[in-house]
């Protein structure tokens, strides 16, 4: 159907799209979960917050499952290496996520305030830990991961969990959480009313400039203080997937090369810088829908910035740069990618359609009248 080079590019784009779908959709429901015990001052307000995301949060996690599955099938070497290097972090993420479905389902089963408060903090943990760990993971990818490959292409990770918690990675982790909270606060502006709406609006007004500042700091740090990776040998874009047959060099400012080679890609970091401020302005003038749109575009710009900066690298190696995994030498076979492309062409539009249908059907604010009307079915 397509040649191997085109397929490799298609799946770089599709995996980026799936990750963007995850951070935009799961971004707002995790943001709401993080804000749950902070701006929800009463049980009714916390129920409003939970029920604003209740129809969507399970469907939103489809994007995370799809992204993980796509990485496993399209970039198996990167998937295997990531599970070797980030195993503890991934397990922490998984166990944190357990709190969300259990918390949503069980918090209102018992009228005891201590019971409800405990589950509220459980939802907080399940919504706060994953964004931080995702950000820390991307922060480490930009610095290189300490692994090498043997002659059988088996990855040997030589780092530890606490080594992942370096200053730059922690900055990116905090920035990631900030983006999720920002996304959640604009969602609550659209979905709630009264004092809860005003608190959510205040959160947006505080977090938007912080997001822009953290993104700028991370960008300057990346440009001035972190060396990037560049392929220094010829590489066959249609060749076999073997990461050991290329040469890679580490150079200052190498993560900026794609922006100088393709100036149009500068749109991505500019979007990441400017759209939080647009969300600030829209929230200030109480245009909730436009504020949510602006934060969604922010997520798109930030993730695309990371993807463009690293391209064609998927997982750089800090121990032996020539063992780095790239789009051109770490993918599945041409047959596998062709089959996956056909499947994606069929099922991705279906997912988009039923997701859009769900959002349209559940459009509207969640207030005290909603809770009274649905007291036997709402969370």
C-alpha positions as CSV (number, residue, x, y, z in Angstrom):
1,X,0.0,0.0,0.0
2,X,2.7,2.5,1.0
3,X,6.5,2.2,0.9
4,X,8.4,1.6,4.1
5,X,9.6,5.2,4.5
6,X,6.1,6.6,4.2
7,X,4.7,4.0,6.6
8,X,7.3,4.9,9.2
9,X,6.4,8.6,8.9
10,X,2.6,7.7,9.0
11,X,3.1,5.9,12.3
12,X,5.2,8.7,13.8
13,X,2.3,11.0,13.0
14,X,-0.4,8.6,14.2
15,X,1.3,7.9,17.5
16,X,1.7,11.6,18.0
17,X,-2.0,12.1,17.3
18,X,-2.9,9.4,19.8
19,X,-0.8,11.0,22.5
20,X,-2.3,14.4,21.7
21,X,-5.8,12.8,22.0
22,X,-4.8,11.4,25.4
23,X,-3.4,14.7,26.8
24,X,-6.4,16.7,25.6
25,X,-9.2,14.4,26.8
26,X,-7.6,12.6,29.8
27,X,-5.9,16.0,30.5
28,X,-9.2,17.7,31.5
29,X,-10.5,14.7,33.6
30,X,-7.2,14.2,35.4
31,X,-7.0,18.0,35.9
32,X,-10.5,17.9,37.5
33,X,-9.4,15.0,39.7
34,X,-6.4,17.0,40.8
35,X,-8.5,20.0,41.7
36,X,-11.2,17.9,43.4
37,X,-10.2,18.3,47.0
38,X,-8.7,21.7,46.4
39,X,-11.5,23.8,45.0
40,X,-14.5,21.5,45.8
41,X,-15.5,23.0,49.2
42,X,-18.6,20.8,49.8
43,X,-19.8,17.4,48.9
44,X,-22.3,18.8,46.4
45,X,-19.5,20.8,44.7
46,X,-17.2,17.7,44.6
47,X,-20.1,15.7,43.1
48,X,-20.6,18.4,40.5
49,X,-16.9,18.1,39.5
50,X,-17.0,14.3,39.4
51,X,-20.2,14.3,37.4
52,X,-18.8,16.8,34.9
53,X,-16.4,14.2,33.7
54,X,-18.4,11.1,34.6
55,X,-19.7,10.4,31.1
56,X,-16.3,10.8,29.5
57,X,-13.4,9.7,31.7
58,X,-13.5,6.0,30.8
59,X,-13.8,6.7,27.1
60,X,-10.9,9.2,27.4
61,X,-8.6,6.5,28.5
62,X,-9.1,4.7,25.2
63,X,-6.5,7.2,23.8
64,X,-3.9,6.1,26.4
65,X,-4.6,2.4,25.6
66,X,-4.5,3.0,21.9
67,X,-1.2,5.0,22.2
68,X,0.4,2.2,24.3
69,X,-0.8,-0.5,21.9
70,X,0.4,1.5,18.9
71,X,3.8,1.9,20.4
72,X,4.0,-1.8,21.2
73,X,3.0,-2.8,17.6
74,X,4.8,0.0,15.6
75,X,7.9,0.6,17.8
76,X,8.5,-2.7,19.6
77,X,12.1,-1.9,20.5
78,X,11.1,1.4,22.1
79,X,8.3,-0.3,24.0
80,X,10.6,-3.0,25.3
81,X,13.3,-0.5,26.3
82,X,10.9,1.8,28.0
83,X,9.5,-1.0,30.1
84,X,13.0,-1.9,31.1
85,X,14.0,1.7,32.0
86,X,10.8,3.1,33.3
87,X,9.4,0.0,34.8
88,X,9.0,1.3,38.4
89,X,7.6,4.6,37.1
90,X,5.1,2.8,35.0
91,X,4.0,0.6,37.9
92,X,3.5,3.7,40.0
93,X,1.4,5.2,37.3
94,X,-0.7,2.0,37.0
95,X,-1.3,1.7,40.7
96,X,-2.2,5.4,41.0
97,X,-4.7,5.0,38.2
98,X,-6.4,2.2,40.2
99,X,-7.7,4.9,42.6
100,X,-9.8,6.6,39.9
101,X,-12.4,4.1,38.9
102,X,-12.7,2.7,42.5
103,X,-12.9,6.2,43.9
104,X,-15.6,7.4,41.4
105,X,-17.7,4.3,42.0
106,X,-17.4,4.0,45.8
107,X,-17.1,7.5,47.3
108,X,-20.9,8.0,47.4
109,X,-21.8,4.5,48.5
110,X,-21.4,5.5,52.2
111,X,-22.7,8.7,53.6
112,X,-19.8,9.0,56.1
113,X,-17.8,12.3,55.4
114,X,-14.5,10.6,56.3
115,X,-15.2,7.9,53.7
116,X,-15.9,10.4,51.0
117,X,-12.9,12.6,51.8
118,X,-10.6,9.5,51.7
119,X,-11.8,8.6,48.3
120,X,-11.5,12.2,47.1
121,X,-7.8,12.2,48.0
122,X,-7.5,8.8,46.3
123,X,-8.9,10.3,43.1
124,X,-6.5,13.2,43.6
125,X,-3.5,10.8,43.8
126,X,-4.8,8.9,40.7
127,X,-5.1,12.1,38.8
128,X,-1.9,13.8,39.9
129,X,0.7,11.1,39.7
130,X,0.3,10.1,36.0
131,X,0.8,13.6,34.6
132,X,3.9,14.1,36.7
133,X,5.4,10.8,35.6
134,X,4.5,11.3,32.0
135,X,6.3,14.7,32.1
136,X,9.3,13.2,33.9
137,X,9.5,10.5,31.2
138,X,9.6,13.0,28.4
139,X,12.2,15.1,30.3
140,X,14.4,12.0,30.4
141,X,13.9,11.2,26.8
142,X,15.1,14.6,25.8
143,X,18.3,14.0,27.8
144,X,18.9,10.5,26.6
145,X,18.1,7.2,28.4
146,X,21.0,5.1,29.8
147,X,20.7,1.9,27.8
148,X,22.8,-0.1,25.3
149,X,21.9,-2.8,22.8
150,X,23.7,-6.1,22.5
151,X,24.3,-7.9,19.2
152,X,20.8,-9.5,19.4
153,X,19.2,-6.0,19.8
154,X,18.3,-6.7,23.4
155,X,18.2,-3.5,25.5
156,X,20.3,-3.3,28.7
157,X,19.1,-0.5,30.9
158,X,21.8,0.8,33.3
159,X,20.0,3.5,35.2
160,X,17.8,3.5,38.3
161,X,14.5,5.0,39.3
162,X,15.9,7.9,41.3
163,X,18.2,8.8,38.4
164,X,15.0,9.7,36.5
165,X,14.2,12.4,39.1
166,X,16.8,14.8,37.8
167,X,16.2,18.6,37.8
168,X,15.2,19.0,34.2
169,X,12.9,16.0,34.2
170,X,11.2,17.2,37.4
171,X,10.7,20.6,35.8
172,X,9.0,19.0,32.8
173,X,6.9,16.8,35.3
174,X,5.7,19.9,37.1
175,X,4.9,21.6,33.8
176,X,3.0,18.6,32.7
177,X,0.9,18.6,35.8
178,X,0.3,22.4,35.3
179,X,-1.0,21.7,31.8
180,X,-3.4,19.1,33.1
181,X,-4.7,21.3,35.8
182,X,-5.1,24.2,33.4
183,X,-7.1,21.9,31.1
184,X,-9.3,20.7,33.9
185,X,-9.9,24.2,35.2
186,X,-11.2,25.4,31.8
187,X,-13.4,22.3,31.5
188,X,-14.9,23.1,34.9
189,X,-15.6,26.7,33.7
190,X,-17.7,25.2,30.9
191,X,-19.4,22.6,33.0
192,X,-20.1,24.1,36.4
193,X,-21.7,27.3,37.8
194,X,-21.8,29.6,40.9
195,X,-18.9,29.6,43.3
196,X,-17.3,26.5,41.8
197,X,-17.2,28.2,38.4
198,X,-15.5,31.2,39.9
199,X,-12.9,29.1,41.7
200,X,-12.1,27.2,38.5
201,X,-11.8,30.5,36.6
202,X,-9.4,31.7,39.3
203,X,-7.3,28.6,38.8
204,X,-7.1,29.2,35.1
205,X,-6.0,32.8,35.7
206,X,-3.2,31.7,38.0
207,X,-2.0,28.6,36.1
208,X,-2.0,30.0,32.5
209,X,0.9,32.4,33.0
210,X,2.7,29.8,35.1
211,X,2.4,27.3,32.2
212,X,3.8,29.8,29.7
213,X,6.7,30.6,32.1
214,X,7.6,26.9,32.7
215,X,7.4,26.1,29.0
216,X,9.8,29.0,28.3
217,X,12.2,28.0,31.0
218,X,12.2,24.4,29.8
219,X,12.8,25.6,26.2
220,X,15.7,27.8,27.2
221,X,17.2,25.0,29.3
222,X,16.9,22.5,26.5
223,X,18.5,24.9,24.0
224,X,21.3,26.1,26.2
225,X,22.0,23.4,28.7
226,X,21.1,20.0,27.2
227,X,22.9,18.5,24.2
228,X,20.8,16.9,21.5
229,X,21.4,14.0,19.2
230,X,22.0,14.0,15.5
231,X,22.5,11.1,13.0
232,X,26.0,11.6,11.4
233,X,26.0,8.7,9.0
234,X,23.9,7.8,6.0
235,X,20.7,6.0,6.9
236,X,18.4,4.1,4.5
237,X,14.8,5.2,5.3
238,X,13.5,2.1,3.6
239,X,16.1,-0.2,5.2
240,X,15.8,-2.9,7.8
241,X,15.1,-2.0,11.4
242,X,18.5,-2.3,13.0
243,X,19.6,0.5,15.3
244,X,23.2,-0.7,15.3
245,X,24.1,0.2,11.7
246,X,24.2,4.0,12.1
247,X,26.4,6.6,13.8
248,X,24.9,9.3,16.1
249,X,26.7,12.3,17.6
250,X,25.8,14.4,20.6
251,X,25.9,18.1,19.8
252,X,25.0,21.3,21.7
253,X,21.7,22.7,20.4
254,X,21.0,19.7,18.2
255,X,17.4,19.5,19.3
256,X,16.8,22.9,17.5
257,X,18.1,21.7,14.1
258,X,14.6,20.7,12.8
259,X,13.4,24.3,13.5
260,X,16.1,25.8,11.5
261,X,15.8,23.3,8.7
262,X,12.0,23.5,8.6
263,X,11.0,27.0,9.9
264,X,7.3,26.2,9.7
265,X,7.8,23.9,12.7
266,X,8.3,27.0,14.8
267,X,4.5,27.2,15.0
268,X,4.5,24.3,17.5
269,X,6.6,26.1,20.3
270,X,4.9,29.4,19.6
271,X,1.5,27.8,20.1
272,X,2.7,26.3,23.4
273,X,3.9,29.7,24.6
274,X,1.0,31.9,23.4
275,X,-2.2,29.8,23.8
276,X,-2.1,29.6,27.6
277,X,-2.1,33.4,27.6
278,X,-5.1,33.3,25.2
279,X,-6.8,31.0,27.7
280,X,-6.0,33.6,30.4
281,X,-7.7,36.3,28.3
282,X,-10.7,34.2,27.4
283,X,-11.2,33.2,31.1
284,X,-10.8,36.8,32.2
285,X,-13.7,37.8,29.9
286,X,-15.6,34.7,30.9
287,X,-15.6,33.0,27.5
288,X,-15.3,29.4,28.9
289,X,-15.6,27.5,25.6
290,X,-12.8,29.5,24.0
291,X,-10.7,29.1,27.1
292,X,-11.0,25.3,26.9
293,X,-10.2,25.4,23.2
294,X,-7.1,27.4,23.9
295,X,-5.8,25.0,26.5
296,X,-6.5,22.1,24.2
297,X,-4.5,23.8,21.5
298,X,-1.8,24.4,24.1
299,X,-1.5,20.6,24.7
300,X,-1.3,20.1,21.0
301,X,1.5,22.6,20.6
302,X,3.6,21.4,23.6
303,X,3.5,17.7,22.6
304,X,4.2,18.6,18.9
305,X,7.2,20.7,20.1
306,X,8.6,17.6,21.8
307,X,8.0,15.4,18.8
308,X,9.5,17.9,16.3
309,X,12.5,18.5,18.5
310,X,13.4,14.8,18.8
311,X,12.5,13.7,15.3
312,X,13.6,11.2,14.0
313,X,14.7,9.9,17.5
314,X,12.2,7.9,19.5
315,X,14.5,7.0,22.4
316,X,18.0,8.4,22.4
317,X,20.8,6.5,24.3
318,X,23.0,8.5,26.6
319,X,25.4,5.6,27.1
320,X,26.0,4.9,23.4
321,X,24.3,7.5,21.2
322,X,24.7,5.2,18.1
323,X,22.4,2.7,19.8
324,X,19.6,5.3,19.9
325,X,16.2,4.2,18.6
326,X,14.8,6.2,15.7
327,X,11.8,6.2,13.4
328,X,14.0,4.8,10.6
329,X,15.5,1.8,12.3
330,X,13.3,0.7,15.2
331,X,9.9,0.0,13.6
332,X,8.0,-3.2,12.9
333,X,8.1,-4.8,9.5
334,X,6.6,-3.2,6.4
335,X,3.8,-5.8,6.3
336,X,2.9,-5.1,10.0
337,X,2.8,-1.3,9.5
338,X,0.6,-1.8,6.4
339,X,-1.9,-3.9,8.3
340,X,-1.9,-1.4,11.2
341,X,-2.5,1.5,8.8
342,X,-5.6,-0.3,7.3
343,X,-6.9,-1.0,10.8
344,X,-6.3,2.6,11.9
345,X,-8.0,4.0,8.8
346,X,-11.1,1.9,9.7
347,X,-11.3,2.2,13.5
348,X,-9.8,5.7,14.3
349,X,-12.7,7.5,12.6
350,X,-15.2,5.3,14.5
351,X,-13.6,6.2,17.8
352,X,-13.7,9.9,16.8
353,X,-17.4,9.6,15.8
354,X,-18.6,7.9,19.0
355,X,-16.5,10.2,21.2
356,X,-17.9,13.3,19.5
357,X,-21.4,11.9,19.8
358,X,-20.9,11.4,23.6
359,X,-19.6,14.9,24.1
360,X,-22.5,16.4,22.1
361,X,-25.2,14.3,24.0
362,X,-23.8,15.3,27.4
363,X,-23.3,18.9,26.6
364,X,-24.4,21.3,29.4
365,X,-23.6,22.4,32.9
366,X,-23.7,20.2,36.0
367,X,-25.3,22.1,38.9
368,X,-27.4,21.4,41.9
369,X,-30.5,20.9,39.7
370,X,-28.6,18.2,37.8
371,X,-27.7,16.4,41.1
372,X,-31.3,16.6,42.3
373,X,-32.7,15.3,39.1
374,X,-30.2,12.4,38.8
375,X,-29.8,11.7,42.5
376,X,-30.1,7.9,41.9
377,X,-27.8,7.7,38.9
378,X,-25.2,10.4,39.3
379,X,-21.9,9.7,41.2
